[in-house]
Amino acid sequence: VNFTNIIRVCGYPSRETGAGDSVNAQTMEALEGPLTTVFLPTIYIIVFAIGLPTNTLALWVFLFRTKKRHPSSIYMANLALADLLYVIWTPLKIAYHFKGNNWIFGDGLCKVLVAFFYANMYCSMAFIACISVQRYWAVVYPMSQRQRSNVLAVSISVGVWMLVWLTTIPLYLYDQEVYIRNMDIKTCHDVTRPSQKKIAAGYFLTMGTLGFVVPAVVCIISYILMLKALRSNMGDSTIGQKRRKAVVLIITVLVMFFLCFTPSNMMLLVHYTLLLLEAENNMYGFYITTLCLASLNSCIDPFIYYFISEDFREHVKNTFLCRSQRTVERSKVSFSALKFSKDNTC
């Protein structure tokens, strides 16, 4: 979870001084209140406790247990990596909020934490869009060449990582750590200096538009086209059951996407528009709640993999049962041989 420019959201600007910035009483109350010192770190603890083991397991399954590579598994592995790279930094944020929003880890780590949060969010949306397109392609063109598709999936994944990390460079170029003189604390990404508001607003309005709106449109179009393709075969009882499961999955992924990312990104766009217009903004409570929802995608994604991929479910079960891949393959061969023998018995 990350919340941006608390003073600006609440409509209480800081003022620059030589020795640090000062904030008014209402802003001090917000920085010292239970919303930021109890609620936020509690959410971070949940994200870390669930997200770390589940994403580690998911990444391990995709890298070391899945032998038959296909584009969806490649995109899901990248999504798990993006979530894991964010989750490992959350203990710093937990400590920060429990210490009364006092950042003690230096400006460098503050910038890294901020960059990883936004990189995770925009990588997640991009890879979910890739998964959506891939599933549509698999429904419409099921006989497409797998090897060529895998090469394309790897190339697209590398391109997404390069693009997202290049776009996070501006976050390293302006102050994320700000010293609040009358509270004697250093905030991390919670206070925007007036001299830097145009840089911050321009960056986040651009990222909010390109990083959220474009993947959202891609997901919606892909799933609408997929539903049209699935509807044509719903009359067949054997095919219809599988395709109804696909429809449920489509709805689940879309609900997860819009629940986690739409409120936070819409509020991000509203917040920075008001910031540029220097208008008062009193929607801090709603804004902070939406960003909590955005961080929860790191916990939800592994469960989406579980429902998307039958192979993933099988590998997870085998992992918990301490069954090696070789043992599973031998049992499958034995079962196939036994079935063949029975089928040929008079």
N, C-alpha and C positions, 0 to 999 in steps of 0.2 A: 504494500500500500504506500502511496506517496501522495502528499498533498502539496499544492503549489501556492506560494505567495499568500500565506494566511492573512497578512495585513491587507493585501490588495483585495482579496476575496471579501473580507469583512468591511472593506471600504475605509480602512484606517491607515493612511500612508505613513511610512517611516520618513524621517528626515535625516539627510546625510550630515555628519559632523566629522571633524578631524579625528576624534577618538572613537568613533563608532556611531551607530544609529540609535535613536530613542524611539520608543513606541508609547502610545497612550494607555490609559488604565484599562479600557475595554479590550485592547489587543493583549495586554499583559494577562488579563483574565482568561482569554482564549488560549494563550500559550501555556498557562498554568492549570487550566481546567481539566476535568476528568475525560473529556472527549479526546484530547490529544495525549494525555498522560496515562490513561487507563484503557479506553476503548481501542485506540489504534494499536498499542503494543499487544493487546489481547488477540486482535485479528492477525497480527504478524506472527504470533506464536502458533496460531492455528495453521496459517499458511506454511510456516516452516515445518511444523510437526507432521503435516500430511503431505506437503509438496516434496520435501526432501526424499523420503523413502520411496514414494510412488513414482516420482520422475526418475530416480536412480534406477529403480527396477525396470521401468519402461525403456529407458535408454539401454540398459544391459540386455534386455530381451531383444530389442531391435538390432543391436550390434553383434551379439554373440550367440543368440539362440535362433534367430531367424535366418535360415539358409536360402530360402527362395525369396529373393529381393523383388519387390514390385514398387511402383511409384508411390502408392499410398503409404507404405511402410517407410520409405525414404523421407517423405514429408513429415510423417508422424515422429520419426526419430529426431528430425531437426526441431520440431515443436517441443519435444521433451527436453532437448538440449537447451533451447531458449528459456524454458521454464526453470530448469535446474540452475542455469547461470544467474537467474534472478534470485531464486530461493536461497542460495548459499550466502547472499549478502544481507538477508533480513535480520540476522542477529545484531548487526550494527544498528539497524533502525530500531529494533526492540530496545536496545540499551539507550539509544538517543531519546526515545520518548519516556522511558522510565526515569531518566535523569532530568525530566522537566524540560524536554526539547533543547537540551544542551549538547551540542556536538563537540566531542573531545578527540576525534580521530583525524583531524586535519582537513584542509580544503581539498587535497588530492583525492582522498577516499570519499569525501562528500560528492565530488564530481563523478567519481566512478559509480557510486551508488545510484545517483540520479540517472546517469547514462544507461546503466543496466536496467533500471526500471522501465524507461521509455523504449529501449531496444527490445526488451521482452514483450512489451505490449504490442509494438508494431510488427515485430517478427511473428508473434502469435497470430495476429490478424492476417498477415500475408500468407503464412503456411496453412491456416484454415481455409483461406481462399483457394490456395493450390490444391488442397485435399478435395474441396468442393468441385473444382474443375475436373480433377482426375476421376472422381467417382462418376461424374456425368459422362466423361469420355469412356469409361469402362462399361457403362450401361448402353451407350449408343454404338460404340465400336469395340465390342468385347474381343474381337480377334486381332486387334492391333499388335504389332510386334513388341514383345516385352523388353527385349534388350535395348532397342532404340528408345523406348519410353523411359527406361531406367537412366540411360545416359542423359536424356532431356531433363528428368527430375533432378539429377545431381547438379546439372548445369544451372537450372533455375534456383535450386537451393543455395548454391554458392553465390549467385547473383543477388538473391534476397539478403543474405548476410552482409555482402559488401555494400549494398545500397543502404541498408539500415544503419550499419556502423559508420558509414560516411556521413549520414544525416545526423548522427549524434555528436559529431565533432563540435558544432556550435555550443553544446552544453559545457564543454571544457573551456570555452573562451571568455566566459564572464563569471562573475562571482556567484558561487552557490552558498558559500559560508559567509554569514554576516554577523558581526558582533553587535549585540543589543546592549548598549551601555547602561541604561537604567534597570536592566534585569541581570546584568553580568552573566549573560549566556551567549553562546554562539549557535545560531540556527543554521540548519542545512536545507536549502531550497524552500524555506518557508517565508522568506522576506526578499522582495525584489527592490533593489535600489531604484529610486526615481530616474536616475540617469541611464538605467539599463532596461527600462520597461518596454521601449520600442523594439529592442533586439529580442527580448523574450517573447513579446506579443507576436512579432512577425514570424518567429520560428515556430511557435506552437500553433498559430493559426494555419500555417502551411502544412505542418505535420498532421494536425487534426483533420485537415481536408484530404490530403493525399493518403495519409496512413490509415485513416478510418473509412472515409467515404468510398474510396476506390475498392478496397477489399469487400466492403458491405455490398456494394452494387454487384460485384463479381459473384459473391455467394448467392445473392437473391436470384440473379439471372440463371446461374448454374442449376440451382435447385428447382426453379420453375420449369426449365427445359427438361430436367430429369423427371419431374413429376408427369410431364406430358408424355415422355417416352415410356414411363412405367404404366401409365393408365391404359395404354393400348393393349397390354397383356394381362390385365387384372382378371379377365374372365376365365383364364386357365387356372384350375384349382391348385395344381402343383407349383406353377410359376407364380401365381397370385400370392401365395403365402410368403414366399421369399421377398416378393416385391412390396408387400405390405410392411414387412420388417424394415425394408429400405426406406419406406415413407416415414415410419416412426423414427428412424435414425436421422433422417433429414430434418424433421421437426426438432429433435433433441439438439442437434448441432446448431441450428438457427437460433433456438431459444437461448442456448448457452452463449452464443456469440453476441446476441443483442442484449442479453441480461448483463453480461460482464463489461462489454465495451461501449454500447450506445450511450448509456447515461453519463459515464465519465467523459467521453469524448465530446458529447454535446455540451456538457458543462464547461469543458475546457475551451471550446469555441466561444461560448457565451462569456466566460470569465475574461478572456483576453480581448474580446471585442469591447467589453465594458472598460477594461483597463486602458485601451487606446483612446476611448472616448472620455476617459477620466470621470466616468459615472459611478455612483455609489452602488455597491453590490453587497447585499445582505443575505446571500444564499449559501453561506459557508457550511452550515450543517448538512444541507443536501449535497453540496459539492464533495465534502469529505466522505460521505456515505457512498457516493458513486465511485470514488477512487478505491474504497474498500472492495467493492464488487469487482472492479477491474483486476485487483490483485488475486482474487479468488480463482481466476482462470487457471493459475498454476496448480491448484488443487483439483480442479474439475477435469482438466485435459486428460490425465491418465485413465480416468473412468470412461471417458469418451473412447479412448483407444480400445478399452476392454469390450465395449459394445460394437465398435466398428469392425474389428478384426477377429475372426474366428481363430486364426493362427495365434494371435496375441493371447487370447484367452487360454488356448491349449498350452502355450509356453509358460504362462504364469502358473497354471495349475501344476505343470510338471516341475517347475522351479520350487514350489512350496512342498511338493511331494519328494523333492530331492532326486528326481529322475533325470538322468543325463539324456542328451539328444540321441546318443547312440542306442541307449536302452529303449527309448521310445520308438526309434526306427526299427529295431529288431522285433519289438512286439507287434508293430504294424505288419511287418513281413510275415511273421508267424501266423497272425490272424488271417492275413490274405491267403496264405497257403492252406490253412485249415478250412477256410470257406470254400476255396477251390476244390479241395478234396471232398468235402461234403456235397458240393454241387454235382460232382461227377460220380457219386455213389448211387448204384441202382437200388 
